[in-house]
Amino acid sequence: MTHAIRVHAHGGPEMLRWEPVEIGQPGPGEALIRHTMVGLNFIDVYFRTGLYQPPSLPFTPGMEGAGVVEAVGPGVADLAPGDRVGYGSAPLGAYGEKRLIPADRLIKLPDWLDDLTAAGLLLQGLTAQYLLRQTYTVKAGETILIHAAAGGVGLLVCQWAHALGATVIGTVGSEEKAALARAHGCDHTILYRDEDVVARVRAITDGRGVDVVYDSVGKDMFDRSLDCLKRRGLMVSFGNSSGPVPPFDISLLNKKGGLFITRPSIGHYAGTRAELLAMADDLFDVVGSGKVKVNVNQSFPLRDAAEAHRALESRQTTGATVLVV
Ligand SMILES: NC(=O)c1ccc[n+]([C@@H]2O[C@H](COP(=O)([O-])OP(=O)(O)OC[C@H]3O[C@@H](n4cnc5c(N)ncnc54)[C@H](OP(=O)(O)O)[C@@H]3O)[C@@H](O)[C@H]2O)c1
């Protein structure tokens, strides 16, 4: 018998319950892994509340973890028991001591990357990879805007975009977060509660607007994000921490300068094993080089995942948060 967090009905953090669960042996293409660390991500909140629908109830949340392969099913050739592995994408099921997972989602961990750092890095790091290197190829001399700049994805994006030679503008909810973002490559911070975000961005860019906005805040920031773009700029709406963006009038894109918009997820970029491994290689290169540092700034016992969710939702966290198994 092993234990996992399960959600029987959607709701608040109190719906995350630590329970005994049965886990079978791996089927074709699957691996059984024993977690040492599990990553906390905002998407875990969306599945818990019901904003995103899990395949069924009850379910075990989580899309990120690190640990050791205990067994592999038929047809799994490139992994063996004892391998150190991590992952940062669907399917759900990370909040447990052990889990079954499609083996093609697992990434072998380099020796220099410890399990805690891997569990704090993979999902947010793969996200930063596709945002900066695929959805839009950020180039030296360009200017980007990233919201929640001191958050998990935010600190990675600030550092990586800075390393690519871009000017980084970040919005944050407090002075402390502003200082943290600036220490991680964010050239200009905007306190969105006190300052006019659009006016500051226009002033910083001499009226031109930014090349790309990475907006994970959703409802509360969407309109302002569009107003920060240059003509024909790209709006990347990749999250809803303040709530989903309501349906909008496509003619706005015309009125605001022939803008482009996309709403991506990791699965659109790491859909095949080859894509996933190429993204992981790129991520490990930039982290291994020291250009991007991983900030695991909070950790909680896995069984206390409810406390971790409360901290994340009330904006008390910075950088990454890991649940220790
Ligand atoms: N589409 C994808 O592939 C993908 C992948 C990973 C993450 N994401 C999205 O990226 C975002 C960041 O994820 P993360 O795990 O790194 O979280 P995070 O940024 O570490 O935490 C969320 C932060 O968002 C800000 N925020 C703004 N409005 C908020 C609100 N109403 N409630 C709570 N927080 C609010 C807060 O920072 P301030 O105090 O500075 O406002 C908060 O600290 C999430 O929206 C997530 O869904 C998307």
The ligand as an ORCA input file, in Angstrom:
! r2SCAN-3c Opt
* xyz 0 1
  N       0.194     27.180    -20.534
  C       1.246     26.592    -20.006
  O       1.912     25.762    -20.660
  C       1.639     26.927    -18.606
  C       2.669     26.218    -17.979
  C       3.080     26.616    -16.696
  C       2.438     27.675    -16.056
  N       1.412     28.300    -16.680
  C       0.732     29.425    -16.028
  O       1.704     30.369    -15.635
  C       1.256     31.026    -14.451
  C       2.360     30.976    -13.431
  O       2.447     29.659    -12.912
  P       3.413     29.332    -11.713
  O       3.126     27.925    -11.329
  O       4.785     29.750    -12.052
  O       2.819     30.289    -10.553
  P       3.484     31.596     -9.914
  O       3.725     32.609    -10.977
  O       4.639     31.173     -9.081
  O       2.361     32.093     -8.921
  C       1.320     32.863     -9.334
  C       1.626     34.366     -9.214
  O       0.696     35.015    -10.079
  C       0.435     36.301     -9.595
  N      -1.017     36.531     -9.588
  C      -1.632     37.499    -10.289
  N      -2.947     37.453    -10.071
  C      -3.165     36.447     -9.208
  C      -4.336     35.944     -8.584
  N      -5.551     36.478     -8.811
  N      -4.219     34.893     -7.742
  C      -3.011     34.346     -7.499
  N      -1.866     34.801     -8.060
  C      -1.940     35.849     -8.906
  C       1.055     36.382     -8.200
  O       2.240     37.175     -8.306
  P       2.166     38.756     -7.960
  O       2.012     38.850     -6.481
  O       3.456     39.291     -8.452
  O       0.969     39.284     -8.689
  C       1.398     34.958     -7.855
  O       2.508     34.857     -6.987
  C      -0.061     30.372    -14.057
  O      -1.127     31.136    -14.580
  C      -0.001     29.039    -14.763
  O      -1.246     28.507    -15.024
  C       1.010     27.943    -17.939
*
